Amino acid sequence: MTNRFLPISMSLHDRKILVVGGGAVALRKIETLLDYESTITVIAPEVVDKVDYYATKKAVTLIKREYERGEAANYGLVISASDSEPVNRQVYEDAKSAKVPVNVVDNPALCDVIFPAVVKRDCLTVAISSDGRAPFLSSNLKAILENLFPEHWSKLAALASRYRDRVQEYYKGRPDQKMAAYERFVSAEWTAIIKE
């Protein structure tokens, strides 16, 4: 039976994350995680140059050695991208027994969490997932959504965030007025407004 995944957004702020593996696949996961204010430790006997670069810039902590049994329990999220299936299996079993969310790259059966394809515009995030079963399809849809949500959506999302704060304060205790204010915002001609 294949896993079914609930789309959920999770704060990684100050969360200790372990990435096992140092190749190109691990690098892609690391580069995704760098945007989310987490503490990333990479364990791998060998790494690609860019992982070394991130370590020299102190963006990640790099430990050049093999993964040791049980150490996944010391983290709040674990990603295993090793070229070794036995290592990936060990990381998965260690994380599961410690109740730590785990992602074994390209093996949805060994995942509690998966990485969706993401289009991010300031505080607006659109995620597409195939439950890890057809990631090429998610990637293709991401490219389509990149065109549907061009960069000016970042300005709109930031403006919407500030607008919500003001509406929450101004219409405190008046839910009907809040909803009417939100409806006015979303019905505005934003494409023309942003161009101006």
C-alpha positions as CSV (number, residue, x, y, z in Angstrom):
1,M,0.0,0.0,0.0
2,T,1.4,3.4,-0.9
3,N,1.4,6.3,1.6
4,R,-1.1,9.1,1.2
5,F,0.2,12.5,2.4
6,L,-1.7,15.4,3.9
7,P,-0.6,18.7,2.4
8,I,0.5,20.7,5.5
9,S,2.7,23.7,6.1
10,M,5.2,23.3,8.9
11,S,7.5,25.9,10.5
12,L,11.2,24.8,10.4
13,H,12.3,27.9,12.4
14,D,15.1,26.7,14.7
15,R,14.4,23.1,13.9
16,K,17.4,20.8,13.8
17,I,17.5,19.0,10.5
18,L,19.7,16.1,9.5
19,V,20.5,15.4,5.8
20,V,22.3,12.1,5.2
21,G,24.1,12.1,1.9
22,G,26.2,14.7,0.1
23,G,25.4,14.2,-3.6
24,A,23.3,16.2,-6.1
25,V,20.0,15.0,-4.7
26,A,21.0,15.9,-1.1
27,L,22.1,19.3,-2.4
28,R,18.7,20.0,-3.9
29,K,17.1,19.2,-0.5
30,I,19.6,21.4,1.3
31,E,19.0,24.3,-1.0
32,T,15.2,24.0,-0.4
33,L,15.8,23.9,3.4
34,L,18.1,27.0,3.4
35,D,15.1,29.3,2.9
36,Y,13.4,28.2,6.1
37,E,15.6,29.3,9.0
38,S,16.5,25.8,10.2
39,T,19.7,24.4,11.5
40,I,21.0,21.9,9.0
41,T,23.5,19.1,9.6
42,V,24.9,17.1,6.7
43,I,26.5,13.7,7.3
44,A,28.3,12.1,4.4
45,P,31.8,10.7,3.8
46,E,32.0,12.7,0.5
47,V,30.0,15.7,-0.7
48,V,29.7,17.7,-3.9
49,D,31.6,21.0,-4.0
50,K,28.5,23.2,-3.3
51,V,27.8,21.3,0.0
52,D,31.4,22.1,1.0
53,Y,30.8,25.7,0.0
54,Y,27.7,25.9,2.2
55,A,29.7,24.5,5.1
56,T,32.5,27.1,4.7
57,K,29.8,29.8,4.7
58,K,28.3,28.2,7.9
59,A,25.0,27.7,6.2
60,V,25.2,24.0,7.2
61,T,27.2,21.9,9.6
62,L,29.1,19.3,7.6
63,I,30.3,16.0,9.3
64,K,32.4,14.0,6.8
65,R,31.8,10.4,7.9
66,E,29.3,7.6,7.6
67,Y,25.9,7.8,9.3
68,E,25.9,6.1,12.7
69,R,23.0,4.0,13.9
70,G,20.5,5.9,16.1
71,E,21.7,9.4,15.5
72,A,18.5,10.4,13.6
73,A,16.8,10.6,17.0
74,N,18.7,13.8,17.8
75,Y,16.9,15.8,15.1
76,G,13.5,17.3,14.4
77,L,13.4,16.3,10.7
78,V,15.5,13.8,8.8
79,I,16.2,13.5,5.1
80,S,18.1,10.6,3.8
81,A,19.6,10.9,0.3
82,S,22.4,8.4,0.5
83,D,23.4,6.3,-2.5
84,S,23.3,3.3,-0.2
85,E,19.9,1.6,0.2
86,P,21.0,0.0,3.5
87,V,22.0,3.4,4.9
88,N,18.7,4.9,3.8
89,R,16.8,2.0,5.4
90,Q,18.7,2.4,8.7
91,V,18.1,6.1,8.7
92,Y,14.4,5.5,8.2
93,E,14.2,2.9,10.9
94,D,16.0,5.1,13.4
95,A,13.8,8.1,12.6
96,K,10.6,6.0,12.8
97,S,11.6,4.5,16.2
98,A,12.4,7.9,17.5
99,K,9.1,9.4,16.1
100,V,11.1,11.9,14.0
101,P,9.5,12.8,10.6
102,V,11.6,11.3,7.9
103,N,12.0,11.6,4.1
104,V,13.9,9.0,2.2
105,V,14.4,10.6,-1.2
106,D,12.7,8.8,-4.1
107,N,11.2,6.2,-1.9
108,P,7.7,7.3,-0.8
109,A,7.2,4.0,1.1
110,L,10.0,5.2,3.5
111,C,8.6,8.7,4.0
112,D,6.5,10.4,6.7
113,V,7.0,13.7,4.8
114,I,7.6,14.5,1.2
115,F,8.7,17.7,-0.6
116,P,6.0,19.0,-2.9
117,A,6.9,21.2,-5.9
118,V,6.5,24.8,-4.7
119,V,5.8,28.2,-6.2
120,K,6.5,30.8,-3.5
121,R,5.5,34.5,-3.8
122,D,6.3,36.2,-0.5
123,C,3.9,34.7,2.1
124,L,1.9,33.0,-0.6
125,T,2.8,29.3,-1.2
126,V,1.3,27.1,-3.8
127,A,2.4,23.4,-3.5
128,I,1.8,20.5,-5.8
129,S,2.2,16.9,-4.8
130,S,1.6,13.5,-6.4
131,D,2.2,11.7,-3.0
132,G,5.7,11.0,-4.3
133,R,4.3,8.7,-7.0
134,A,4.8,11.0,-10.1
135,P,7.1,13.9,-9.1
136,F,7.8,14.7,-12.8
137,L,4.1,15.6,-13.1
138,S,4.3,17.9,-10.1
139,S,7.3,19.6,-11.6
140,N,5.5,20.1,-14.8
141,L,2.5,21.7,-13.1
142,K,4.9,23.9,-11.1
143,A,6.2,25.3,-14.3
144,I,2.7,26.1,-15.4
145,L,1.9,27.7,-12.0
146,E,5.1,29.8,-12.2
147,N,3.5,31.5,-15.3
148,L,0.1,31.8,-13.6
149,F,1.6,33.5,-10.6
150,P,4.3,35.8,-12.0
151,E,6.7,37.7,-9.7
152,H,4.2,40.6,-9.1
153,W,2.3,38.2,-6.9
154,S,5.0,38.7,-4.3
155,K,4.0,42.3,-4.0
156,L,0.3,41.4,-3.9
157,A,1.0,38.8,-1.2
158,A,3.0,41.2,0.9
159,L,0.3,43.9,0.5
160,A,-2.5,41.3,1.4
161,S,-0.6,40.5,4.6
162,R,-0.3,44.1,5.7
163,Y,-4.0,44.7,4.7
164,R,-5.1,41.7,6.8
165,D,-3.3,43.2,9.9
166,R,-5.1,46.5,9.5
167,V,-8.5,44.9,8.9
168,Q,-8.1,42.7,11.9
169,E,-7.3,45.7,14.1
170,Y,-9.9,48.1,12.6
171,Y,-12.8,45.7,12.5
172,K,-12.0,43.8,15.7
173,G,-15.2,42.0,16.9
174,R,-17.0,42.7,13.6
175,P,-16.6,39.5,11.5
176,D,-19.1,40.7,8.8
177,Q,-17.1,43.9,8.1
178,K,-13.9,41.9,8.1
179,M,-15.3,39.5,5.4
180,A,-16.6,42.4,3.4
181,A,-13.1,44.1,3.5
182,Y,-11.4,40.9,2.4
183,E,-13.9,40.5,-0.5
184,R,-13.2,44.1,-1.6
185,F,-9.5,43.3,-1.6
186,V,-9.7,40.1,-3.7
187,S,-12.1,41.7,-6.2
188,A,-9.9,44.6,-7.0
189,E,-8.2,44.8,-10.5
190,W,-4.8,43.9,-9.1
191,T,-3.0,43.3,-12.4
192,A,-3.7,46.9,-13.5
193,I,-3.0,48.3,-10.0
194,I,0.3,46.6,-9.7
195,K,1.4,47.8,-13.2
196,E,0.7,51.4,-12.1
